[in-house]
């Protein structure tokens, strides 16, 4: 089926809900619109499971952002706008507050290279110091975008995670592996036993192998994950 960007994003919200990535109405995922004049983001009044393609808010870059604050989470509007404006290669953004992601964001050690999940991000993880709610467009938002640099994942310390991709499917792919890496790290550290660290050389090789394993990164997994969605929900989103 040939899906629109609105439909892809809405379906990704459904998958994220099934995977328990949501945090009530406080986190957000987005994608650039078709003509690169803005982006789609979830409305501020519903859970991930209830997001519909027709109800996604379209934020236009050239318009005052304040006009969208009643429709979508202001922190989401400001943060996603800043990243899109600073990274022309980014077409989709996922920001989460999962328990495992917040836990690792609060560890001084950061993300450890102790699982194959984590090696997707070996030496390519950004960190941003906690600075309360991200509500100041000219300082906080652009500082986050600056700290992201050219990486595709970031820990907002004591707060959560950001994953960005060239497509909805890639952002989903990276988010999945980042979440699993955080879960493994939390579980391993709770066992209070010495951990095995692969050598730097092996970590580098694994990172290259994992990130070059396939073209159209995440597309196969995203399409497979559609089977998690009920036919009723799928039909509502794609009608």
C-alpha positions in Angstrom: 0.0 0.0 0.0 1.2 3.5 -0.9 0.9 5.5 2.4 1.1 9.2 2.8 3.5 10.7 5.4 0.6 11.6 7.6 -0.5 8.0 7.5 3.0 6.6 8.2 3.4 8.9 11.2 0.0 8.0 12.6 0.7 4.3 12.2 4.0 4.8 13.9 2.2 6.3 16.9 0.0 3.1 17.0 3.1 0.9 17.0 4.8 3.0 19.7 1.8 2.7 21.9 1.8 -1.1 21.5 5.5 -1.0 22.5 4.7 1.1 25.5 6.8 4.0 24.4 4.3 6.7 25.3 4.1 8.9 28.4 0.5 10.1 28.5 0.4 13.2 26.3 3.9 14.5 27.0 6.1 13.0 24.3 6.1 13.4 20.6 7.1 12.1 17.2 7.1 14.1 13.9 8.1 14.0 10.3 8.7 16.8 7.7 5.8 17.5 5.3 6.0 16.6 1.6 7.2 20.0 0.4 9.6 20.7 3.3 7.7 23.8 4.4 7.1 22.3 7.9 6.3 19.2 9.8 3.5 17.0 11.2 3.3 16.4 14.9 0.8 14.8 17.3 -2.0 16.9 18.8 -1.7 17.6 22.5 -5.0 16.1 23.6 -4.6 12.4 22.9 -2.6 9.3 23.7 -0.4 7.7 21.1 -2.9 5.0 20.5 -5.6 7.5 19.6 -3.5 9.6 17.1 -5.2 9.8 13.7 -3.6 11.0 10.5 -6.2 13.6 9.9 -5.7 15.1 13.3 -1.9 15.6 13.1 -0.9 19.2 13.5 1.0 20.7 10.5 3.6 23.2 11.8 4.7 25.6 9.0 8.3 26.9 9.4 7.5 30.4 8.2 4.6 30.9 10.6 4.9 32.1 14.2 5.3 29.0 16.3 3.2 30.4 19.1 0.0 29.8 17.1 0.5 26.1 17.4 0.9 25.9 21.1 -2.8 25.3 21.8 -2.8 22.5 19.3 0.4 20.6 20.0 2.8 20.4 22.9 4.8 23.7 22.9 8.0 21.9 23.8 7.5 19.5 20.9 6.8 22.3 18.4 9.9 24.3 19.5 12.2 21.4 19.8 11.3 19.7 16.6 11.4 23.0 14.7 14.9 23.7 16.0 16.2 20.3 14.9 14.6 20.4 11.4 16.0 23.9 10.9 19.5 22.9 11.8 19.6 19.5 10.2 18.5 19.3 6.5 19.2 15.5 6.6 16.6 14.8 9.3 13.1 14.0 8.1 11.7 12.4 11.3 12.2 12.9 15.0 11.2 10.7 18.0 11.4 12.1 21.6 10.5 9.7 24.4 10.4 9.5 28.2 10.5 5.8 28.7 11.6 4.4 32.0 14.8 2.7 30.6 15.6 5.7 28.5 15.3 8.2 31.4 17.3 5.8 33.6 20.2 5.7 31.2 20.0 9.5 30.6 20.5 9.9 34.4 23.7 7.7 34.5 27.1 9.5 34.4 28.5 6.6 32.3 26.0 7.2 29.5 25.1 4.5 27.1 27.6 1.6 27.5 28.8 -0.7 24.6 27.6 -3.9 26.3 25.0 -5.1 23.8 24.6 -5.4 20.1 21.7 -3.0 20.5 24.0 -0.4 21.9 26.7 -0.9 19.2 24.4 0.6 16.6 25.4 3.9 18.3 29.0 3.3 19.3 30.8 6.6 19.6 27.9 8.4 17.9 25.8 9.4 20.9 25.1 13.0 21.9 24.3 14.2 25.4 22.6 17.4 26.6 22.6 18.7 30.2 19.2 19.0 31.8 17.8 22.5 31.6 14.1 22.2 32.8 11.3 22.2 30.2 12.5 23.1 26.7 10.5 26.2 26.2 13.0 28.9 25.1 13.3 28.8 21.3 16.4 30.9 21.0 18.5 29.3 23.7 17.3 25.9 25.0 15.9 24.5 21.7 18.9 25.5 19.6 21.3 24.3 22.3 19.7 20.9 22.0 20.0 21.0 18.2 23.7 22.1 18.5 24.5 19.3 21.0 22.9 16.7 18.7 25.6 17.7 16.1 25.7 15.1 13.3 24.6 12.2 15.5 21.2 10.4 15.2 20.6 9.8 18.9 20.8 12.0 22.0 20.2 11.6 25.7 18.6 14.6 27.3 20.2 14.1 30.7 17.6 13.3 33.5 14.9 13.6 30.9 14.8 11.2 28.0 15.9 10.4 24.5 15.8 11.8 21.0 16.2 9.8 17.8 16.3 11.3 14.3 16.3 9.7 10.9 16.2 10.4 7.2 12.7 8.8 7.2 9.9 7.8 9.6 11.1 4.2 9.2 14.7 5.0 10.1 13.8 7.0 13.1 11.6 4.1 14.3 14.5 1.7 13.7 17.0 3.7 15.7 14.5 4.3 18.5 13.8 0.6 18.8 17.5 -0.3 19.1 18.1 2.6 21.5 15.3 1.5 23.8 16.4 -2.1 23.8 20.0 -1.0 24.6 18.7 1.0 27.5 16.7 -1.9 28.9 19.7 -4.3 28.6 21.9 -1.8 30.4 19.5 -1.2 33.2 19.0 -5.0 33.7 22.8 -5.7 33.6 23.7 -2.9 36.0 21.0 -4.1 38.4 22.7 -7.5 38.6 25.8 -6.0 40.3 28.2 -8.3 38.4 31.2 -7.4 36.2 30.2 -6.7 32.7 31.9 -7.8 29.4 33.1 -5.0 27.1 34.0 -5.9 23.6 37.3 -4.4 22.4 37.3 -0.9 20.7 38.2 -2.6 17.4 35.3 -5.0 17.6 32.9 -2.3 18.6 33.9 -0.2 15.6 33.5 -3.1 13.3 30.1 -4.1 14.7 28.9 -0.5 14.5 29.9 -0.3 10.8 28.4 -3.7 10.1 25.1 -2.9 11.8 24.6 0.5 10.2 25.5 -0.8 6.7 23.6 -4.1 6.9 20.9 -2.9 4.6 19.7 0.0 2.5 16.5 1.8 3.4 17.3 1.3 7.0 14.3 0.4 9.1 11.8 0.0 6.2 11.5 -3.8 6.5 11.1 -3.7 10.3 8.5 -0.9 10.2 6.5 -2.7 7.6 6.7 -5.9 9.6 5.6 -4.0 12.7 2.3 -2.9 11.0 1.1 -6.4 11.7 0.9 -5.4 15.4 -1.9 -2.9 14.6 -5.4 -4.1 14.6 -7.2 -4.1 11.3 -9.8 -1.7 12.7 -7.1 0.9 13.7 -5.2 0.3 10.4 -8.3 0.9 8.4 -9.2 4.1 10.3 -5.7 5.6 9.7 -5.5 4.6 6.0 -9.1 5.2 4.9 
